[in-house]
């Protein structure tokens, strides 16, 4: 069992005066080279068994001989030697260490002692913070410090974002970006053996120079710590954007229901981020552009956009790319139209997105008047000026100065975020992007990623007190068993969920005295997918048909139940124990159309009434619920009440529950009936 230690403060580790390099190979030499290149003004020491000098640094034979306490150490030796070195550093009160070696828990399929060795590493580290193992380390661009054994592309900044990744190579790529994003901290977590992403970030975001946080995540680690991180960032007013990768096969392998494919780990991650109010993106380009919005402005109030360009092609392009996204272009008001007519004259068709043509190009005053007229509306969250600047090595960009000048006047007048958006990422060069940010403008490089960033940056902070409303933690049970449908339905009935009247039958003679009327359904017990295994027959209208089905199906035990008539809607409700994100509820179009329609929404539990109403509204089938083509709206209240009864069941049984699915959940004018149910405990 891994011991739990209270880790010392990371201040010495993040901003050291004395640095130690252990490991004399190419990686150790690169550490020294990168420290000197970045301009580190502290002292660099090295431990080496034979060399007198190491890359210009005086060497010592062992850690005990060092003349000063070490604030930060890079341990670049093999995995077994790493254990001994970390133990020595901890006893010497080192401020923190980067564990470069691999061969720990990330390699258990190749090295059977990987987990055991990682536990040993954590134990010998004690209270000393360690990054990794299996990671490159840390770069502090604020204070010109790095423990980084490779090239990187960042530069010194006074304020900027913090980026934390599990992947070291992804971090290298991010530091090489030329989009103008100021990165203050670049930290890799590797295996997260001791310091997880959340624990690292909670220390780093306290730095007043950090404006926002970006996370590249393979596994969240502790859900509780991640909740604490979100709460801390909300208190500090610093937004988070995350890329969550790695679609877990856990649910798909262990689940027996449809829910697994609808609400696997990726859907669980999305639901958790939505609950916590964390922006989530799919690509590194979107990641960088979202961080730029957060750095320059913070969260957007929404994604209502006023867009201007001097080209009809650009106006059409932004409209097409935004189609189907959460971006909206509010119609122009009467006042806006009047103001635009004054600025542009009668030759320009007025709309949002606006093509203002080139009649006023070069007239910064007229351009500013136009931009202000369309962007000052109360229903506008961000103004976009579409502009691609000419490449400076072959062209003269001076003719584009008018756009920047007009944008600055506009920003000051409307007191809202204003972005200069290029259609192609390379058409705002890095030097210009930095200059625009100094002028309080947001440079968004690339129309696709820029618009995706606007959607992500409009993710709203949760209204919940996260610490007082934590998610239900998953259980780690390896073994579970599938309850048969009769027992599953009896459990549902006990908590007040409506189920069809039914009876379990083993003997055909009992079919003449059913406690309810025909028509009925007959279902074989013990099957998870009855339709595929010919284990169900529906709509049997009399005892004769029922007896024939009993014999022909040839199973040992059956559930006979009443058929539900006058059905208005079929839904699926599923709950899975997602080991990475907690218990996840999924609601989807049900019955045989579950996989065909792929119409589903997910929530992490527990949730409130507003959250549940929102996901029901987001279903494509919501148009049927609200009344489609003149039909009456469907009363969803019995269904909603049943969902909250299921939530109470999950809360009470969270230590044992593995999976629960009701498919279909039939909705009639007055009832919500769990017709097919399975529970795995």
Buried (B, 14 or more C-beta within 10 A) or exposed (E): EEEEBEBBEBBBBBBBBBBBBBBBEEBBBBBBBBBEBBEBEBBBBBBBEEEEEBBEBEBBEEBEEBEEEBBBBBBBBEBEBBBEBBBBBBEBEBBBBBBBBBBBBBBBEEBEBBBEBBBBBBBBBBEBBBBBBBBBBBBBBBBBBBBBBBEBEBEBBEEBBBBBBBBBEBBBBBBEBBBBBBBBBBBBBBBBBBBBBBBBBBBBBEBEBBBBBBBBBBBBBBBEBBBBBBBBBBEEEBBBBBBBBEEBEBBEEBBBBBBBBBBBBBBBBBBBBBBBBBBBBEEBBBBBBBBBBBBBBBBBBBBBBBBBBBBEEBBEBBBEBBEEEBBBBBEBEEEBBEBBEEBBEEEBEBBBBBBBBEEBBEBBEBBBBBBBBBBBBEEBBBBBBBBBBBEEEEEEEEEBEBBBBBBBBBBEBBEBBBBBBBBEBBBBBBEBBBBBBEBBBBBBBBBBBBBBBBBBBBBEBBEBEBEEBBBBBBBEEEEBEBBBBBBBBBBBEEEEBBBBEBBBBEEEEBBEEBEEEBBBBBBBBBBBEBEEEEBBBEEBEEBEBBBEBBEEBEBEEBBBBBBBEEBBBBBBBBBBBBBBBBBBBBBBBBBEBBEEBEBBBBBBBBBEEEBBEBBBEEBEBBEBBEEEEEEEEBBBEBBBBBBBBBBEBBEEBBEEBBBBBBBBBBBBEEBBBBBBBBBBB
